[in-house]
Amino acid sequence: MAADEPPNLQRLKVPSPPWPAGDERGMANQIGPATFQRCAWHMSQPGAISYEISQVRSNTMPLSPFSGPYAVKPSATAGIPGTAHAFNTESLNEGADPGQQGTQFDALGHFAALGQPWDGKAPFPSDAAVYYGGFKQSEVKPTPDSPLLKLGMDKVPPIVTSALLLDAKAFVGGGKPMGAGDLVGARHIEGMLKAQGLARRGILPGDVVYVYTGWSERWQDPDTDKVYYSSAPGLAYDAARYLADKRIVAIGLDTPFIDAVPAGMLQGKSAPAQGTPPNLPFAIHHHMITQAGIHHIENAKLDAMARDKVWLSCTMVLPLREKGAAGSAVRPVAIGAPAMAAGRK
């Protein structure tokens, strides 16, 4: 059985929608005293330890096919005339898109929706884009070189709350990593909650949900085989709707997309995953970000927590406050008691 928070903490109320007009925080509006207290309880448990939920970043890590090269260049050790100081720095290449590489966090302005599919002919009809909260392109990104004037990383509060880890590698994959295009559906989520002793607690408003698929076993550095970003398992559309109804703040997977991507889909050689709505190959991004206001944590590192059966924890997710940015490199952590320390199986 998982070590649930005491009932009095589970009953603490968080703010509930609808949010005020012009809201830019989405489900992160729920972060506050109630989530802090749930978080603190897990930190106080005997045997609690901290877990890194981010991959190590490097020039040779797997890179997003939607971004440019990523090359951090160390500078020569330098000094300041007249002082006894020496210092080291690094520079980053143009087009690196660091907010979309490695373990990263999506702002609500990362995705928008069009009223009808784009036919692929230039120019792209960006003026028709509609963002979370009904914001128009002219309000969010009025010119091609404009930062996000709404829904950027600078609007995201520190996410400090309770977290659930769902072991889809064990439950859906039968102990083996899930494959390309494989789906974690709503029924799987309910099955994992039961199998992991979480059914009574369930998913609370304000939670972060992490899903371990085992796909991260394909993360390698140096990335010689180029497999990790070629495809991936992910959430089914009904799972996105289910989790949105539960009012989670963020969803994190050990995959590059959160959406399931069958082999060949990125190259236009295969269709999106089964059950994907028409014209929305990244339907999870669409529903969670543009409709529900739920953030994404991609390329999470969840293997150690799954090994130790840390199904419930305190998680802290602190993306960079880059003004007007659509994404951020992030180093989330979770603090919780391993199964043996908590006296559970």
C-alpha positions as semicolon CSV with decimal commas, in nm:
position;residue;x (nm);y (nm);z (nm)
1;M;0,000;0,000;0,000
2;A;0,113;0,355;-0,073
3;A;0,167;0,593;0,216
4;D;-0,129;0,828;0,165
5;E;-0,141;1,170;0,321
6;P;-0,368;1,190;0,628
7;P;-0,735;1,246;0,536
8;N;-0,735;1,597;0,681
9;L;-0,465;1,696;0,430
10;Q;-0,644;1,530;0,142
11;R;-0,959;1,725;0,227
12;L;-0,785;2,064;0,217
13;K;-0,948;2,278;-0,050
14;V;-0,758;2,426;-0,340
15;P;-0,895;2,706;-0,560
16;S;-1,134;2,576;-0,824
17;P;-1,230;2,698;-1,171
18;P;-1,365;2,894;-1,341
19;W;-1,064;3,123;-1,317
20;P;-1,094;3,502;-1,356
21;A;-1,109;3,649;-1,706
22;G;-0,764;3,695;-1,853
23;D;-0,616;3,410;-1,651
24;E;-0,266;3,301;-1,759
25;R;-0,194;3,032;-1,499
26;G;-0,446;2,760;-1,580
27;M;-0,449;2,469;-1,337
28;A;-0,144;2,616;-1,162
29;N;-0,393;2,848;-0,989
30;Q;-0,440;2,559;-0,746
31;I;-0,086;2,579;-0,612
32;G;-0,087;2,725;-0,262
33;P;-0,128;2,640;0,107
34;A;-0,314;2,312;0,052
35;T;-0,061;2,173;-0,196
36;F;0,227;2,298;0,020
37;Q;0,092;2,108;0,321
38;R;0,045;1,787;0,123
39;C;0,398;1,830;-0,007
40;A;0,545;1,893;0,337
41;W;0,391;1,574;0,477
42;H;0,581;1,360;0,227
43;M;0,904;1,544;0,299
44;S;0,863;1,471;0,671
45;Q;0,824;1,093;0,638
46;P;1,095;0,869;0,786
47;G;1,334;0,753;0,518
48;A;1,229;1,017;0,263
49;I;1,495;1,088;0,004
50;S;1,517;1,318;-0,296
51;Y;1,501;1,199;-0,655
52;E;1,627;1,377;-0,962
53;I;1,357;1,381;-1,230
54;S;1,578;1,540;-1,497
55;Q;1,823;1,392;-1,742
56;V;2,178;1,530;-1,752
57;R;2,206;1,785;-2,033
58;S;2,499;1,770;-2,276
59;N;2,594;1,840;-2,637
60;T;2,557;1,471;-2,721
61;M;2,221;1,400;-2,556
62;P;1,917;1,310;-2,769
63;L;1,791;1,623;-2,946
64;S;1,441;1,727;-3,048
65;P;1,370;1,696;-3,421
66;F;1,174;2,023;-3,396
67;S;1,474;2,226;-3,278
68;G;1,819;2,319;-3,402
69;P;2,156;2,186;-3,285
70;Y;2,244;2,221;-2,918
71;A;2,608;2,311;-2,855
72;V;2,729;2,451;-2,526
73;K;3,079;2,588;-2,587
74;P;3,306;2,632;-2,285
75;S;3,494;2,961;-2,281
76;A;3,858;2,997;-2,182
77;T;3,923;3,064;-1,815
78;A;3,934;3,442;-1,777
79;G;4,024;3,698;-1,515
80;I;3,966;4,057;-1,410
81;P;4,263;4,294;-1,428
82;G;4,381;4,404;-1,086
83;T;4,210;4,114;-0,906
84;A;4,303;3,764;-0,789
85;H;3,990;3,613;-0,946
86;A;3,953;3,356;-1,221
87;F;3,619;3,250;-1,368
88;N;3,465;3,014;-1,623
89;T;3,159;3,055;-1,847
90;E;2,990;2,890;-2,145
91;S;2,809;3,012;-2,455
92;L;2,524;2,859;-2,654
93;N;2,490;2,839;-3,030
94;E;2,224;3,029;-3,222
95;G;1,909;2,824;-3,283
96;A;1,975;2,587;-2,991
97;D;1,621;2,622;-2,849
98;P;1,728;2,520;-2,496
99;G;1,373;2,545;-2,361
100;Q;1,270;2,250;-2,580
101;Q;1,571;2,024;-2,521
102;G;1,648;1,773;-2,250
103;T;1,413;1,760;-1,955
104;Q;1,193;2,059;-2,028
105;F;0,872;2,234;-1,930
106;D;0,607;2,373;-2,166
107;A;0,445;2,711;-2,105
108;L;0,076;2,752;-2,187
109;G;0,180;2,970;-2,480
110;H;0,373;2,679;-2,635
111;F;0,069;2,552;-2,826
112;A;-0,234;2,708;-2,994
113;A;-0,525;2,584;-3,202
114;L;-0,646;2,672;-3,551
115;G;-1,009;2,672;-3,652
116;Q;-0,931;2,447;-3,950
117;P;-0,630;2,244;-4,068
118;W;-0,348;2,428;-4,245
119;D;-0,307;2,314;-4,607
120;G;0,071;2,353;-4,591
121;K;0,084;2,646;-4,830
122;A;0,272;2,959;-4,726
123;P;0,217;3,176;-4,540
124;F;0,121;2,992;-4,223
125;P;-0,208;3,143;-4,093
126;S;-0,074;3,229;-3,748
127;D;-0,323;3,514;-3,713
128;A;-0,597;3,250;-3,677
129;A;-0,432;3,081;-3,378
130;V;-0,626;3,074;-3,050
131;Y;-0,448;3,004;-2,721
132;Y;-0,551;2,893;-2,374
133;G;-0,815;3,122;-2,231
134;G;-0,924;3,236;-2,577
135;F;-0,626;3,465;-2,625
136;K;-0,568;3,558;-2,989
137;Q;-0,239;3,559;-3,176
138;S;-0,238;3,940;-3,170
139;E;-0,247;3,927;-2,789
140;V;0,009;3,651;-2,742
141;K;0,264;3,686;-3,023
142;P;0,175;3,982;-3,246
143;T;0,487;3,968;-3,467
144;P;0,717;3,683;-3,576
145;D;1,003;3,810;-3,357
146;S;0,788;3,896;-3,056
147;P;0,824;3,704;-2,729
148;L;0,504;3,570;-2,577
149;L;0,324;3,871;-2,433
150;K;0,079;3,633;-2,263
151;L;0,112;3,276;-2,132
152;G;0,494;3,277;-2,122
153;M;0,727;3,110;-1,873
154;D;0,737;3,423;-1,658
155;K;0,369;3,362;-1,571
156;V;0,429;3,013;-1,425
157;P;0,440;2,999;-1,043
158;P;0,674;2,765;-0,854
159;I;0,500;2,428;-0,863
160;V;0,524;2,276;-0,515
161;T;0,270;2,002;-0,462
162;S;0,201;1,633;-0,412
163;A;0,280;1,398;-0,700
164;L;0,172;1,053;-0,811
165;L;0,394;0,818;-1,007
166;L;0,207;0,565;-1,222
167;D;0,411;0,264;-1,335
168;A;0,289;0,198;-1,688
169;K;0,597;-0,008;-1,767
170;A;0,477;-0,264;-1,512
171;F;0,100;-0,238;-1,564
172;V;0,068;-0,170;-1,938
173;G;0,399;-0,314;-2,060
174;G;0,393;-0,621;-1,838
175;G;0,734;-0,527;-1,696
176;K;0,883;-0,433;-2,033
177;P;0,923;-0,080;-2,173
178;M;0,622;0,036;-2,370
179;G;0,675;0,053;-2,744
180;A;0,643;0,324;-3,007
181;G;0,283;0,439;-3,041
182;D;0,165;0,240;-2,737
183;L;-0,101;0,418;-2,534
184;V;-0,173;0,478;-2,166
185;G;-0,550;0,513;-2,154
186;A;-0,794;0,625;-1,886
187;R;-0,870;0,262;-1,795
188;H;-0,497;0,201;-1,750
189;I;-0,474;0,496;-1,513
190;E;-0,757;0,359;-1,301
191;G;-0,595;0,015;-1,310
192;M;-0,260;0,152;-1,197
193;L;-0,419;0,346;-0,914
194;K;-0,572;0,021;-0,790
195;A;-0,261;-0,194;-0,847
196;Q;-0,036;0,057;-0,668
197;G;-0,263;0,101;-0,367
198;L;-0,371;0,450;-0,469
199;A;-0,738;0,389;-0,547
200;R;-0,865;0,521;-0,213
201;R;-0,665;0,842;-0,239
202;G;-0,706;0,884;-0,612
203;I;-0,579;1,188;-0,799
204;L;-0,634;1,510;-0,607
205;P;-0,684;1,857;-0,757
206;G;-0,347;2,028;-0,770
207;D;-0,145;1,706;-0,808
208;V;0,134;1,652;-1,058
209;V;0,110;1,313;-1,228
210;Y;0,422;1,133;-1,353
211;V;0,391;0,829;-1,581
212;Y;0,682;0,588;-1,616
213;T;0,671;0,404;-1,950
214;G;1,026;0,269;-1,963
215;W;1,092;0,453;-2,291
216;S;1,369;0,642;-2,111
217;E;1,579;0,324;-2,131
218;R;1,640;0,438;-2,490
219;W;1,789;0,768;-2,371
220;Q;2,160;0,739;-2,436
221;D;2,445;0,986;-2,429
222;P;2,608;1,003;-2,674
223;D;2,295;0,950;-2,881
224;T;2,449;0,730;-3,148
225;D;2,139;0,530;-3,249
226;K;1,899;0,826;-3,275
227;V;1,610;0,611;-3,149
228;Y;1,481;0,807;-2,851
229;Y;1,326;1,096;-3,047
230;S;1,217;0,890;-3,349
231;S;0,890;0,776;-3,187
232;A;0,747;0,706;-2,842
233;P;0,459;0,575;-2,633
234;G;0,233;0,831;-2,469
235;L;-0,107;0,920;-2,332
236;A;-0,429;0,829;-2,509
237;Y;-0,673;1,112;-2,577
238;D;-0,920;0,978;-2,322
239;A;-0,641;0,981;-2,061
240;A;-0,576;1,350;-2,128
241;R;-0,943;1,427;-2,079
242;Y;-0,955;1,208;-1,766
243;L;-0,657;1,382;-1,608
244;A;-0,788;1,726;-1,702
245;D;-1,114;1,643;-1,526
246;K;-0,908;1,555;-1,218
247;R;-0,757;1,906;-1,236
248;I;-0,390;1,809;-1,228
249;V;-0,138;2,092;-1,259
250;A;0,117;1,915;-1,478
251;I;0,179;1,582;-1,650
252;G;0,529;1,437;-1,685
253;L;0,640;1,133;-1,885
254;D;0,978;0,973;-1,949
255;T;0,914;1,032;-2,320
256;P;0,987;1,317;-2,561
257;F;0,633;1,412;-2,661
258;I;0,372;1,317;-2,394
259;D;0,167;1,230;-2,704
260;A;0,213;0,880;-2,843
261;V;0,413;0,885;-3,169
262;P;0,408;0,563;-3,375
263;A;0,716;0,469;-3,578
264;G;0,718;0,668;-3,902
265;M;0,466;0,931;-3,794
266;L;0,717;1,216;-3,780
267;Q;0,829;1,128;-4,132
268;G;0,472;1,119;-4,264
269;K;0,490;0,743;-4,320
270;S;0,232;0,635;-4,064
271;A;-0,084;0,768;-3,902
272;P;-0,108;0,906;-3,550
273;A;-0,188;0,671;-3,263
274;Q;-0,522;0,497;-3,252
275;G;-0,802;0,715;-3,115
276;T;-0,634;1,044;-3,203
277;P;-0,892;1,304;-3,314
278;P;-0,874;1,406;-3,683
279;N;-0,622;1,677;-3,772
280;L;-0,473;1,677;-3,421
281;P;-0,171;1,442;-3,429
282;F;-0,052;1,603;-3,104
283;A;-0,395;1,593;-2,943
284;I;-0,257;1,564;-2,589
285;H;-0,072;1,894;-2,631
286;H;-0,387;2,042;-2,778
287;H;-0,621;1,935;-2,501
288;M;-0,399;1,977;-2,198
289;I;-0,225;2,302;-2,292
290;T;-0,475;2,496;-2,503
291;Q;-0,799;2,371;-2,349
292;A;-0,726;2,272;-1,988
293;G;-0,424;2,486;-1,894
294;I;-0,208;2,191;-1,783
295;H;0,171;2,208;-1,820
296;H;0,391;1,936;-1,970
297;I;0,719;1,799;-1,834
298;E;0,893;1,606;-2,109
299;N;1,193;1,371;-2,091
300;A;1,145;1,312;-1,720
301;K;1,375;1,063;-1,546
302;L;1,150;0,834;-1,343
303;D;1,332;0,501;-1,327
304;A;1,477;0,540;-0,976
305;M;1,142;0,638;-0,827
306;A;0,971;0,345;-1,000
307;R;1,241;0,107;-0,876
308;D;1,186;0,226;-0,518
309;K;0,805;0,229;-0,556
310;V;0,777;0,594;-0,455
311;W;0,419;0,625;-0,575
312;L;0,348;0,942;-0,375
313;S;0,588;1,227;-0,312
314;C;0,640;1,599;-0,278
315;T;0,751;1,741;-0,611
316;M;0,908;2,078;-0,680
317;V;0,915;2,202;-1,038
318;L;1,089;2,535;-1,087
319;P;1,119;2,637;-1,454
320;L;1,327;2,941;-1,543
321;R;1,142;3,272;-1,542
322;E;1,239;3,360;-1,898
323;K;1,021;3,653;-1,999
324;G;0,801;3,557;-2,292
325;A;0,955;3,212;-2,341
326;A;0,745;2,917;-2,464
327;G;0,947;2,655;-2,275
328;S;1,222;2,611;-2,021
329;A;1,494;2,373;-1,923
330;V;1,385;2,239;-1,585
331;R;1,522;2,034;-1,296
332;P;1,224;1,886;-1,116
333;V;1,280;1,688;-0,798
334;A;1,060;1,459;-0,592
335;I;1,098;1,383;-0,221
336;G;0,936;1,070;-0,086
337;A;0,994;0,751;0,108
338;P;1,093;0,431;-0,077
339;A;0,863;0,133;-0,029
340;M;1,085;-0,043;0,225
341;A;1,134;0,273;0,433
342;A;0,759;0,332;0,433
343;G;0,692;-0,027;0,537
344;R;0,491;-0,117;0,228
345;K;0,535;-0,382;-0,039
